């Protein structure tokens, strides 16, 4: 695994999704609230590219946001 030590990959953490008509998007201003399809206690997915690789819990500490990994998702090919 030493050969992989310096290989970097971009991870994305998706906290939720929403759908809205374009008319609503055009009316958005600073402070607009967008309801997401998740609850606070739901696990958040971590993606490597477009592949979900883990899930976890969002944590807030002061002004920092982090994610505690709860599960590594099984990748089958």
FIRO-668668 format. One record per atom (N, C-alpha, C): z, x, y. Coordinates in steps of 0.001 Angstrom, whole numbers, padded with zeros to 6 digits, always signed. Example, Ala and Ser with C-alpha at 12.3 -4.5 7.8 and 13.67 -1.06 7.14 Angstrom:
BEGIN
+007800+013190-005690 +007800+012300-004500 +007800+013200-003300 +007080+012850-002250 +007140+013670-001060 +007870+012900+000030 
END
This chain:
BEGIN
+000000+000803-001191 +000000+000000+000000 +000000+000852+001264 +000191+002140+001148 +000216+003026+002312 -001083+002911+003111 -002206+002680+002441 -003493+002571+003127 -003540+001364+004055 -002719+000365+003816 -002719-000839+004632 -001720-000799+005786 -000916+000254+005858 +000131+000329+006878 -000381+000175+008304 -001571+000674+008608 -002092+000629+009977 -003134-000458+010204 -003370-001297+009207 -004323-002401+009357 -003623-003533+010105 -004263-004022+011158 -003674-005085+011973 -004454-006375+011753 -003739-007491+011813 -004366-008804+011692 -003709-009737+012693 -004508-010595+013289 -003977-011539+014268 -003368-012740+013552 -002144-013064+013925 -001457-014230+013385 -001377-015294+014469 -001535-016547+014072 -001386-017674+014987 -000303-018578+014447 +000527-019083+015336 +001587-020023+014971 +001233-021351+015618 +001037-022379+014802 +000622-023688+015298 +001809-024637+015241 +002262-025080+016405 +003430-025960+016439 +003061-027435+016322 +001797-027766+016465 +001374-029155+016323 -000028-029347+016839 -000516-030581+016718 -001859-030922+017173 -001819-032300+017813 -002838-032577+018606 -002949-033883+019255 -004419-034199+019460 -004723-035485+019526 -006061-035948+019860 -005959-036788+021110 -006946-036643+021988 -006946-037417+023225 -008388-037610+023672 -008640-038703+024356 -009991-038885+024916 -010227-037891+026054 -011476-037558+026288 -011820-036616+027343 -011307-037107+028694 -011310-038414+028904 -010829-038948+030191 -009368-038544+030435 -008563-038524+029368 -007160-038110+029512 -007083-036615+029808 -007905-035836+029150 -007946-034385+029389 -008286-034099+030852 -009233-034823+031401 -009647-034598+032782 -008569-034994+033793 -007642-035870+033390 -006566-036312+034280 -005321-035426+034198 -005316-034473+033265 -004134-033634+033086 -003856-032798+034325 -002580-032697+034643 -002136-031850+035745 -000935-031049+035251 -000469-030147+036068 +000718-029385+035711 +001865-030356+035460 +002550-030196+034339 +003664-031063+033981 +003297-032202+033047 +002002-032376+032768 +001583-033418+031834 +002174-033128+030457 +002725-034148+029832 +003295-034016+028490 +002242-034440+027466 +002075-033645+026419 +001138-033962+025348 +001949-034172+024073 +002023-035402+023580 +002771-035629+022336 +002036-034999+021150 +002781-034285+020333 +002206-033619+019161 +002519-034413+017900 +001835-034068+016832 +001986-034774+015564 +003119-034214+014705 +004080-033561+015312 +005182-032937+014572 +006513-033379+015156 +007554-033288+014314 +008923-033518+014775 +009594-032159+014933 +010687-032139+015659 +011382-030884+015926 +011802-030182+014640 +012203-030951+013621 +012694-030341+012381 +011577-029951+011403 +010321-030305+011704 +009205-029952+010821 +008963-028448+010839 +008545-027913+009696 +008193-026501+009627 +006887-026253+010369 +006737-025075+010899 +005575-024661+011671 +004746-023721+010814 +003425-023857+010872 +002544-023036+010048 +002128-021752+010755 +002005-020695+009966 +001508-019398+010434 +000151-019175+009774 -000840-018855+010581 -002191-018627+010080 -002587-017170+010261 -003299-016631+009273 -003986-015340+009392 -005466-015717+009427 -006077-015612+010606 -007420-016179+010779 -007292-017685+010691 -008042-018313+009800 -007932-019762+009632 -007237-020143+008323 -006533-019195+007728 -005857-019416+006449 -004348-019516+006662 -003727-020644+006262 -002266-020730+006375 -001609-019785+005369 -000688-018940+005857 -000070-017937+004988 +001443-018090+004859 +002054-018819+005805 +003509-018977+005767 +003894-020195+006598 +005139-020602+006416 +005690-021650+007275 +007093-021226+007671 +007542-021775+008785 +008855-021377+009255 +009397-022306+010311 +010521-021890+010866 +011283-022682+011824 +011238-022000+013186 +010877-022769+014212 +010842-022247+015576 +012271-022091+016083 +012556-020929+016671 +013879-020647+017230 +013744-020298+018708 +014671-020781+019509 +014713-020451+020927 +015996-019687+021208 +015866-018531+021869 +017035-017752+022260 +016798-017288+023683 +017495-017922+024620 +017234-017638+026027 +015830-018076+026360 +015036-017151+026916 +013653-017486+027241 +012662-016968+026204 +013153-016583+025048 +012305-016058+023969 +012119-017098+022867 +010911-017171+022344 +010591-018048+021220 +010239-017161+020034 +010780-017479+018872 +010434-016733+017665 +010304-017703+016503 +009897-017182+015371 +009718-018003+014176 +010419-017329+013014 +011305-018067+012361 +011964-017568+011152 +011146-018064+009962 +010598-017152+009181 +009774-017512+008024 +010651-018147+006953 +010258-019328+006512 +010975-020054+005471 +010280-019948+004119 +008950-019840+004164 +008185-019850+002928 +006892-019077+003101 +006559-018279+002107 +005249-017632+002034 +004400-018551+001184 +003263-018977+001722 +002425-019934+001011 +001609-019224-000060 +001490-019851-001193 +000749-019298-002324 -000743-019344-002047 -001385-018210-002117 -002831-018140-001895 -003545-018069-003232 -004312-019098-003549 -005079-019095-004783 -006554-018942-004454 -007258-018191-005268 -008691-017982-005027 -009500-018582-006132 
END
